[in-house]
């Protein structure tokens, strides 16, 4: 029977490296109904995302959702699409380049940083294959979700495991599950807010908006809600904010069941109706600006607040490839490489040369037998 395990030829003269796989959610390849339908079909078929009986969800997904939503979602993507394509994808590649540069400055040992998307392209399989072809014998997997949720970070683990279980030779792995309270990440968020206030002034109310989840996920033990609260509290403390000048809200709910509250839309209406004239919104759970920040927050919810009587709505951009954000990611890499031997490039090259010579000597001996 032929083995299903895959392998790449082993070359003794090739030096081993350390790989970093940055993983984000994903994006359609184009702002068209057809591309969005393909993307949503993959995304919404993930059992971590929709914890419903598969037979029932299959009927809902293919019988209703994929017939109705792609055209509407495609129109939203068209509002934010750029000459470089999807903002999430272009920003993510910028993050990879910036992190690679900082890692090369910090480590004498060779690293390769690669991007992967949980859904769409470049896929997790494609990202891991890039690292395997580069002879990455140690890999850090970093999902760009600061707050852990089963539907996000947990799903990335599933995606990586599905690929790696087909490998004959496994790399040494470290998987970062969350960094919601990492000091450098909190400082990066606080700096982003202060920089915005320095230019635009400070609003009466600061909203920390996180992507919503069904409440039953929280009741089943998912720590996401608590980690969102802690992130916001730590940032507010660093900014010395009064207790009533900020709050946590949740956006992007879908369907009829109860999700994590308070809801962003209801909060904005209530603030406007109670006389709050100006709000600032930041989305700490999004490592890169995307549909949910650029369209949902900065377009749909902006209009909702203004129509409800508010006067000014300020969206504070995601951390993207800001230096403080890249520094936070670098510190995560430094932390999670502790205990690994990290030879310099010169040492690795010398070892590879000796290894190749031993192989050549052994081959000559065997040829003479």
N, C-alpha and C positions, 0 to 999 in steps of 0.2 A: 504493500500500500504506500502510495506517495505521501510524504509528510506535508502538512499544510503550513509548517513553520517556514518563515522566510529568513534569509540571511544575505549578507553581502560578503564578497571575498575578503579575506583577512590578509592585509599587507603589513609585514613586520616593520617596514621602514616608515610607515605613516604614524605621525605622533598622535596620541590621544588628546582630546580637548574636553573642556567642560561646556555643556550646553545650557542655555536658558530659553525656555519656551514661554513666551508671553501669550496669554490666551484671553480673548475678549469674546463677546457674544456672537457677533457676526452681522452681516448686512447683505441685502440683495445685490446682485451684480449690476443691476440697472433699475432705474425708477419706473419700471413698466409692470403692468398687471401680471404678465407671464413670469417675469423674474421674481416678483414679490410672492407669487403663488408657490413657486419652487422653494423659496426661502421659508415661507410660513409652514409649508407642508413638512419640512424637515424639523423646524423649530417646535411646532405644536404636536409633532408625533413623539417627542421625547417624554417618556413616562414620568420623569422627574418634574417636568413642567406642568403637566396636567395629570393629577393623581385621580383618575377616574377609571372604571372598568374599561378595558381596551375596546371591547366590542361596541360599547355605547359611545365612547369618545370617537372611534373611527367613523361612526355614522354621523355624528355632529360635525366632525371636522370636514369630511368629504361631502357630506350632504348639504351643509349649510355654510360653514365658515369660509371654506376655500372657494365657494361660489360667490360670496358677497364681499368679503374683506379686501381681497387683493387690489381691486380697482381703487377703493378709497385710500388704502395705505399707500398705493403707488402715487396718488396725487399728493399725499403728504411728503413723500420722499422727493418729489419733483420740486417742492418749495425749498429744500435745503441742499439739493444736489449741486456740486461745484464742477468746475472744469477738470479737477483732479478726480472726480467721481464721488463716492460716498465719503462724507466727512469722517465717519468713524474709521474707515479703512486708511485714509490718508494720514489722519492724526496718529493712528496706531503704528504705521510705518515710521513716522517721525519719532515716536517714542522708542521704537527699536533702535533706530540710528543713534539717538541721544544716549540711550542706556549703554549701547555697545561702546560708544566713545568714553563714557565715564568708567565702565568696567576696565577697558584697556588701560586707562590711566591709573587705576587703583591696583590691578592685579598684574603680576609678572607672568603668571600662567595664562595660556591661551584660552579664550572664551569665544563662543559664537551665540549671538542672540537672534532668535527666530520668532516670527509672528505666526499665530494660529488663531482661527475663529472656531468656536464651537459648532456653528452652523454656517454653511457656505464656504467660501474660499478666501485665503488659503486655509485648508482644513487642518484639523489636528493630525491626521494621517500624513498630510503633506509636510507639516512642520516637523514632526518627529522623523520623517524620512530625510529631510535636510540635515538634521543633526546626526542621524545614523551615517549618512554618506560622508559627513565631516569627521567621523570617528569620535563622536561624543560618547565617552564612556561613563561620564557623570552628567546628570541632567537635573536642573531645578525647574519645576513646573510652577509658574506663577500666574494663576487666574487673576485678572484685573478686577476683582470684586472685593473691595475692602471688607465688607460685611458678609459673613458666610450665610449662604442659603442653599438648601438642598437643590433647588431648581437651577442654581447658577454654578457655584463651586462644586457641588456634588455631581452635577452633570458633566463638568469638565473632567473630573476623575473617571467617570464612566467612559467618556470618550477616549481618554488616554489608555485606560485598561483594555478597551476593545481593540485598540491598535497593538498595544504591547504584548498582548497574549498570543499574537501571531509571530512574534520575534523569536528566533532561536537563541540569540544572545541578548540578554537584557542589560541595559545600562544601570548603574547605581542611581537611584531616584530619591529626590526630596520634593515633597508637594506642599506648597504654602496654602493653608486653608483660609486664612484671613489676616488682616492687618488693620482692623478698625480702630485700634487704640495705639498704634505705633506712633511714637513721639514725632518722628520726622513727617509722617503723613498728616498728623493733626496740625503741625506747624505750617505745612504747605497749604492746608485749607485756610488757616487763620491768615496767612500772608496774602493769599488770593483775595480774601474778603477785605483786608486792610488796604491793599492796593486799589481795589475797586472804590472803596470809600474815599481814598485820597483824591481820586479823580472825579467822582460823581457825588460825593457826599453820602451821609448815612441815612437810611430810611427809618421810619418809625418801628418797623417790624422786619425781622430777619426770619425767613422760613428755610428750614433744612428739609428739602424734598427728596424722599427716597422712593424707589420703585415699590409698588405695593405687592403684597402676597395675600392669598386667601387666609383668613383668620384661622382656619382649621390646620394650616401648616404650623402656625405658632403653637396652637393647642396640642399638636402632635410632637412638640419638642424642638422645632426649628429655632435656633438662637437669633435669627436675623433681626427681629424686632428689638431685642435687647441691645444688640450690637449697634444698630442705628441710633438708638437713644444715647448710648455711651459716646459714640463719635460726636454727636451734636453737643452733648454736655461738655466734653473736653474742649471742643473748639470754643464754645461760649465762655468757658472758664478762662481760656487763654486770651480771649478778647475782653474779659471783664464785663460781660454783658449783664444787664439787669434781668432778673428771672422772667419778667413779663414782656421783654423786648424780643424774644425769640421763641420759636416752637418747631417741633417736628411734625411733618405732614407726609402723606403717602399719595402717590400719583399712579396713573396707568392701570386702574382696575378694569377688569373685564368680566362680563357675565353678571349673573344676578345674585350670587352668594355674597356674604359679608366678607370684606377684605380688611386688612389692617387699617385702623383709623388713628387720627382724624384724616378725612379725605381732603386732598388739595383743593378741589373745586369748591366744596362746601365751605372750607376755611376762608378762601379768597372772597367769596360772597359775603360771609359773615363779617370779615374785617372791613370791607367797603361799606357795609350797611351800618357798622358801628362807628364810622368816622375816620378810620385809618385811610389816609390819603396816598401813602407811598409805601411800597414793600420792596424788599430785596429777596431774591431767591437764589440759593445755591443747592446743587445736587451732589452731595459727597459720595454717593454710591456709584457714580458714573466716572470712570477714569478718563474717558474721552467723550467729547461732545458727539451727539448722535440724534436720531429721530426724536427720542424721548425728551431731550433737552432743547434742541434747536427748534423743533416744531411744536411739540406738545406744551412745553413750559413757556418758551419765549414767543410763541405765536398764539396757540389756543388759549392758554391760561392767562396770558397778558390781556387778550381781548375780553375774556370773561371778567377779569378784575376791573378793567376800565368801564365796561358796560354796566357793572354793578355799582358804579359810583366812585371807584378809585381814580386817582389822578396820575400816578407814576408807578410803573412796574419796571424793576431792574433785574435782569437775569445776570448772575455772576458766572462767567464761563467755568467749565470743568477744568481740572488741573492740566489736562492735555500733556504737552511736552514742556511745560514750565520747568525751569531748573530745579525748583524746590521739590517738584513731583519726581523728577528723575533721581534726585538725591535720595528721596525716600525709597524708591525702588532699588537703588544701589545698596542702601543699608540693609534691605531685606536680603539681597543676594549675599552680602558680607555675612550677615547673621546665619544664613542657612548653608553656608559653605564651611562653617566651623567644624573642625575635626577631619576634614578632607585634606589629604596631602595635595599640595598645589605647587608642583615643581615649576621652575621657570621654563621658558621656551627653549633656552640653550640647553638646560638639563634634559629636557624631553628629546631634543634633537640628538644629543649625545647618546642617550639610552636607545633611541630608535636605530642609530647607526650600529651600535654594538649588537643589538638584537638581530638586525639584518645580517651582520657579519657572522654571528653564531649560526644562523640558518644556512648561510652559504657554506660555512665550514662543515656543517652536518650533512648537507647535500653532497659535498665533495666526498666525504667519508662513505656515505651510502652508495655513491656511484662507483667507488673503488671496490666495494664488496663483491 
